[in-house]
Amino acid sequence: MVRIMEITIKSLKFDADKKLIAFVEKKVDRLSKFLAGSEAVAEVVLTLETDGKGAKIHIPQIGGGIVIERTSDTFENAVTACVDAMKEKLTRAKEKRNEA
């Protein structure tokens, strides 16, 4: 079964190119296997920070929402770090739901 995740990407203070948008969509879409169909929605915000490039991923449905923010030297590294942290968070949330 192919899952489609609804991903909204916002870039603040700059225009993201197609290559960066495609990278973000590919990475964030991997989170869909941790989410039920109606929960497969993510908001991604990319920002230029004084200390690097920032990424924030917000999954709004789960328990009021989960937000992960990371800053790195590149947007790709920041997004990858966010996705990795989000996978851990979603796995823990899923385990808690299964225990209840």
C-alpha positions in Angstrom: 0.0 0.0 0.0 1.4 3.4 -1.0 0.8 6.1 1.5 0.6 9.7 0.4 1.5 12.3 3.0 0.1 15.8 2.7 3.2 18.0 3.2 3.1 21.8 3.4 6.5 23.5 3.0 7.1 27.2 3.9 10.4 28.9 3.4 10.9 32.1 5.4 13.2 34.9 4.3 14.2 33.0 1.1 12.8 31.1 -1.9 13.4 27.4 -1.8 14.5 25.9 -5.1 12.8 22.8 -6.6 15.7 20.5 -5.6 15.4 21.5 -1.9 11.6 21.1 -2.0 11.9 17.6 -3.6 14.5 16.6 -1.0 12.2 17.8 1.9 9.2 16.0 0.4 11.1 12.7 0.0 12.5 12.8 3.5 9.3 13.9 5.3 7.1 11.4 3.3 9.0 8.6 5.0 7.2 9.6 8.2 3.9 8.4 6.7 4.6 4.8 7.7 4.5 5.9 11.3 1.1 7.7 10.9 -2.5 6.5 10.3 -4.1 7.8 7.1 -5.9 10.8 8.6 -2.8 11.8 10.5 -0.5 11.8 7.5 -0.2 15.6 7.4 3.0 17.5 8.0 4.0 21.2 8.0 7.6 22.0 7.3 9.1 25.5 7.9 12.6 26.3 6.6 14.3 29.4 7.9 17.6 31.2 7.7 19.0 31.5 11.2 21.9 33.6 12.4 23.8 30.3 13.4 22.8 28.3 10.4 19.8 27.0 8.5 16.8 25.8 10.4 14.1 23.3 9.8 10.9 22.7 11.8 8.5 19.8 11.2 5.0 19.9 12.8 2.6 16.9 12.8 -0.6 18.6 14.0 -3.0 15.7 14.8 -1.2 13.6 17.3 -2.0 14.7 20.9 -2.2 18.3 20.1 0.7 18.1 17.7 4.4 17.2 17.7 7.0 19.8 16.8 10.7 19.1 16.1 13.2 21.9 15.3 16.8 21.5 14.3 19.5 23.9 13.0 22.5 22.8 10.9 24.9 24.0 8.3 22.6 23.0 5.5 18.9 22.6 5.1 19.3 19.0 4.1 21.1 18.2 7.3 18.6 20.1 9.4 15.7 18.3 7.7 17.3 14.9 8.1 17.9 15.6 11.8 14.3 16.6 12.2 13.0 13.5 10.4 15.2 11.2 12.5 14.0 12.8 15.8 10.4 12.7 14.6 10.6 9.0 13.8 11.8 8.3 17.4 9.0 10.5 18.8 6.3 8.9 16.6 7.5 5.4 17.5 7.3 6.2 21.2 3.8 7.8 20.8 2.7 4.7 18.9 4.0 2.4 21.6 2.2 4.4 24.3 -1.1 4.1 22.3 -0.7 0.4 22.0 0.0 0.0 25.7 -3.2 1.9 26.6 
